[in-house]
């Protein structure tokens, strides 16, 4: 875990606010297009990327079994957070590509 000298940073840091707003947008879009079931599914698919963004130190320091895979080394916090952003923003990047491909 990260040790702070003085006051720790605010819980609602800019990356947390932006990622929460993106998830709310995804969930509302899923609800509007497919109903409550789709909205819930979209929300649940957003949990792991948001956890990587919000808690990269805790997720990066995990060593042990993950499904059928054994994690043997620590992961850098920056890499965990970066991959969380990549997975969270993937739909925003892919929707225009699919739309262009269908034209």
C-alpha positions as CSV (number, residue, x, y, z in Angstrom):
1,X,0.0,0.0,0.0
2,X,1.0,3.6,-0.5
3,X,2.2,5.5,2.5
4,X,1.5,9.2,2.6
5,X,3.5,11.9,4.4
6,X,0.9,14.5,5.5
7,X,-2.6,14.5,4.1
8,X,-3.6,11.7,1.8
9,X,-5.1,12.7,-1.6
10,X,-8.8,13.2,-1.9
11,X,-11.0,10.1,-2.5
12,X,-12.7,11.8,-5.4
13,X,-9.6,12.5,-7.6
14,X,-10.1,13.5,-11.2
15,X,-9.5,10.0,-12.6
16,X,-12.1,8.5,-10.3
17,X,-14.7,11.2,-11.2
18,X,-14.1,10.8,-14.9
19,X,-14.2,7.0,-14.8
20,X,-17.4,7.1,-12.6
21,X,-19.0,9.4,-15.1
22,X,-18.1,7.1,-18.0
23,X,-19.6,4.1,-16.3
24,X,-22.8,6.1,-15.5
25,X,-22.9,7.0,-19.2
26,X,-22.4,3.4,-20.3
27,X,-25.1,2.2,-17.9
28,X,-27.6,4.8,-19.0
29,X,-26.9,4.0,-22.6
30,X,-27.3,0.3,-22.0
31,X,-30.6,0.9,-20.1
32,X,-32.0,3.1,-22.8
33,X,-31.1,0.7,-25.6
34,X,-31.8,-2.7,-24.1
35,X,-33.6,-2.2,-20.8
36,X,-32.7,-2.9,-17.2
37,X,-31.0,-6.2,-17.9
38,X,-28.6,-4.7,-20.5
39,X,-27.9,-1.7,-18.2
40,X,-27.0,-4.1,-15.4
41,X,-24.8,-6.2,-17.7
42,X,-23.0,-3.1,-18.9
43,X,-22.5,-1.9,-15.3
44,X,-21.1,-5.3,-14.2
45,X,-18.7,-5.4,-17.2
46,X,-17.3,-2.0,-16.0
47,X,-16.5,-3.1,-12.4
48,X,-13.1,-4.6,-13.1
49,X,-11.7,-1.7,-15.2
50,X,-12.9,0.8,-12.7
51,X,-11.3,-1.2,-9.9
52,X,-8.1,-1.1,-11.8
53,X,-8.3,2.7,-12.1
54,X,-9.4,3.3,-8.5
55,X,-7.2,0.8,-6.7
56,X,-4.1,0.1,-8.9
57,X,-1.9,-0.4,-5.8
58,X,-4.1,-3.1,-4.3
59,X,-4.7,-5.0,-7.5
60,X,-1.0,-4.6,-8.6
61,X,0.3,-6.0,-5.4
62,X,-1.8,-9.2,-5.6
63,X,0.3,-12.4,-5.9
64,X,-1.5,-15.7,-5.9
65,X,-4.1,-17.7,-7.9
66,X,-6.4,-15.9,-10.3
67,X,-8.7,-18.5,-11.9
68,X,-6.4,-21.1,-13.4
69,X,-3.5,-18.8,-13.6
70,X,-0.9,-18.1,-10.9
71,X,0.4,-14.5,-10.6
72,X,4.0,-14.7,-9.5
73,X,5.2,-11.0,-9.7
74,X,3.9,-7.6,-8.6
75,X,2.4,-5.4,-11.4
76,X,3.3,-1.7,-11.6
77,X,0.5,0.5,-10.4
78,X,0.8,2.7,-13.5
79,X,0.4,-0.4,-15.8
80,X,-2.7,-1.6,-13.9
81,X,-4.3,1.8,-14.1
82,X,-3.4,2.2,-17.8
83,X,-4.9,-1.1,-18.7
84,X,-8.0,-0.2,-16.7
85,X,-8.4,2.9,-18.8
86,X,-7.8,1.0,-22.0
87,X,-10.5,-1.5,-21.2
88,X,-12.9,1.1,-20.0
89,X,-12.5,3.3,-23.1
90,X,-12.5,0.4,-25.6
91,X,-16.2,0.8,-26.4
92,X,-15.8,4.5,-27.1
93,X,-13.0,3.7,-29.6
94,X,-14.7,0.7,-31.2
95,X,-18.2,2.0,-31.8
96,X,-17.1,4.6,-34.4
97,X,-15.0,1.9,-36.1
98,X,-17.9,-0.5,-36.3
99,X,-20.1,2.3,-37.6
100,X,-17.6,3.2,-40.3
101,X,-17.2,-0.4,-41.3
102,X,-20.9,-0.8,-41.8
103,X,-21.2,2.2,-44.1
